[in-house]
């Protein structure tokens, strides 16, 4: 059986049925990829615009502190991501 583009998305819709209205996802699939990417960017921007709505856990704060400490210890702007992550 060949998996089409919509089958994995429909599967995710079943998993997330409590969160995402399947008709919204089905409507979204009518748009081409470039338009859907723009939609995702807009959704992401709307989430990023309200950071207090997604509190950071203590474990996440510890990881951020660890990465910041590593960054300050190795201030090489050319490759600090490789040392921190």
Buried (B, 14 or more C-beta within 10 A) or exposed (E): EEEEEEEEBBEEBEEEEEEEEEEEBEEBBEEEEEEEEEEEEEEEEEEEEEEEEEEEEEEEEEEEEEBEEEBEEEEEEEEBEEEBE
